[in-house]
Amino acid sequence: MNIVLLEPEIPPNTGNVARLCAATKSTLHLIEPFGFKLDDTQLKRAGMDYWQHVAWHRWKNWTAFGEGLPAGAQLWFVESDGPQLYSDVKFSADDYLVFGRETAGLPKKILEKDRAHWLRIPMFNAEARSLNLSNCVALVLFEALRQQGFAGEL
């Protein structure tokens, strides 16, 4: 699986996602600009000593990322108000799960281009604005891995 963080802002979230990617052998794609420096101590602390086990790529912007995608790559955009629940779609092993900034989410212009691949995680309390980014990544990633029979598990 591929995890894409578009313009992440909070170092501990990115570190936690990196740790998750290491544990699941998922590839992490970080798209600039970032709200922190990659040498940030909070980023390293959250990722602990897992960074050397993470396959990851750094992209200058969304356009560069798009140009670097293999032909036929399937992107799934996880954002509130998506027309489909993340658990109602069929994921493939090479799919890209795309998540936006912690404070703003994914840009509407990206979401509106492909509504069929815009997913949401259900929220049951209208007073809760959102879930933590790294928690969202874990929820969707593990559903995708479950669908694939947890291939690659030790």
C-alpha positions in Angstrom: 0.0 0.0 0.0 1.0 3.6 -0.4 0.2 6.3 2.1 0.2 9.9 0.9 0.3 12.9 3.2 -0.3 16.2 1.4 1.3 19.1 3.2 1.4 17.6 6.7 1.7 20.1 9.4 2.2 18.3 12.7 5.5 16.4 13.3 4.1 13.7 15.7 1.4 12.8 13.3 3.8 12.3 10.4 6.2 10.4 12.7 3.3 8.1 13.8 2.3 7.5 10.2 5.9 6.7 9.3 6.0 4.2 12.2 2.7 2.7 10.9 4.2 2.4 7.4 7.3 0.7 8.7 5.1 -1.9 10.6 2.9 -2.6 7.6 5.6 -2.4 4.9 3.6 0.5 3.2 5.3 3.2 1.2 5.0 6.7 2.6 4.8 9.7 0.2 5.3 13.1 1.8 4.2 16.1 -0.4 5.6 19.6 0.4 5.3 22.1 1.8 5.6 20.7 5.3 4.6 22.5 8.5 7.9 21.4 10.0 11.5 20.5 9.1 12.2 16.8 8.4 14.9 16.9 11.1 12.4 18.0 13.7 13.0 16.3 17.0 9.2 15.7 17.5 9.0 14.0 14.1 11.9 11.7 15.0 10.6 11.0 18.5 7.1 10.0 17.2 8.7 7.8 14.5 11.2 6.5 17.1 13.9 4.3 15.5 11.6 3.2 12.7 12.6 5.7 10.0 15.4 3.4 8.7 12.7 0.8 8.0 10.3 3.1 6.1 10.2 3.2 2.3 9.4 6.8 1.7 9.5 9.5 -1.0 9.5 13.3 -0.7 7.7 15.3 -3.4 8.1 19.0 -4.1 4.3 19.5 -4.7 1.1 17.7 -5.8 2.0 18.2 -9.5 5.4 16.5 -9.1 3.7 13.6 -7.2 1.1 13.2 -9.9 3.8 13.1 -12.6 5.7 10.4 -10.6 2.7 8.0 -10.4 2.8 4.8 -12.4 0.3 4.5 -15.2 -3.1 3.4 -13.9 -2.4 4.2 -10.3 -5.5 4.2 -8.1 -5.8 7.1 -5.6 -8.3 7.1 -2.8 -9.0 10.5 -1.1 -9.9 10.3 2.5 -11.8 13.4 3.7 -14.9 14.3 5.6 -18.1 14.6 3.5 -17.0 11.9 1.1 -19.8 10.2 -0.7 -18.6 6.7 0.3 -17.5 5.0 3.5 -14.0 3.8 3.4 -15.2 0.3 4.4 -17.5 0.1 1.3 -14.9 0.1 -1.4 -12.5 -2.6 -2.7 -8.8 -1.7 -2.2 -5.9 -3.2 -4.2 -2.3 -3.7 -2.9 -0.8 -0.9 -5.0 -3.5 1.7 -4.2 -2.6 5.2 -2.8 -4.5 6.4 0.3 -4.3 10.2 0.2 -4.8 12.4 3.3 -4.6 16.2 3.6 -3.4 18.7 6.1 -4.5 18.5 9.7 -6.0 22.0 9.7 -7.5 22.1 6.2 -7.8 18.6 4.8 -7.6 18.0 1.1 -8.2 20.8 -1.3 -11.7 20.7 -2.8 -10.3 21.0 -6.4 -8.5 17.7 -5.9 -11.6 16.0 -4.3 -14.0 17.3 -7.0 -11.9 15.8 -9.8 -12.6 12.3 -8.7 -15.7 12.1 -6.5 -15.9 8.3 -7.1 -12.7 7.8 -5.1 -13.5 10.3 -2.3 -14.0 8.4 1.0 -15.1 9.3 4.5 -14.7 7.8 7.9 -18.0 7.9 9.8 -18.3 10.4 12.7 -21.1 9.8 15.2 -20.9 13.1 17.1 -21.6 16.3 15.2 -19.7 18.2 17.9 -16.4 16.4 17.1 -14.7 18.3 14.3 -12.4 15.5 13.1 -10.3 12.6 14.0 -6.5 12.6 14.4 -4.7 12.2 11.1 -2.5 9.3 12.1 -5.6 7.5 13.5 -7.4 8.0 10.2 -4.5 6.6 8.3 -4.4 3.5 10.5 -8.2 2.9 10.2 -8.2 3.0 6.4 -4.9 1.3 5.9 -5.8 -1.7 8.1 -9.2 -2.0 6.3 -7.3 -2.1 3.0 -4.8 -4.7 4.4 -7.7 -6.8 5.9 -9.3 -6.9 2.4 -6.0 -8.3 1.1 -5.9 -11.0 3.7 -3.1 -9.2 5.6 -0.7 -10.4 2.9 2.9 -10.0 4.0 2.1 -10.6 7.7 4.9 -12.4 9.6 
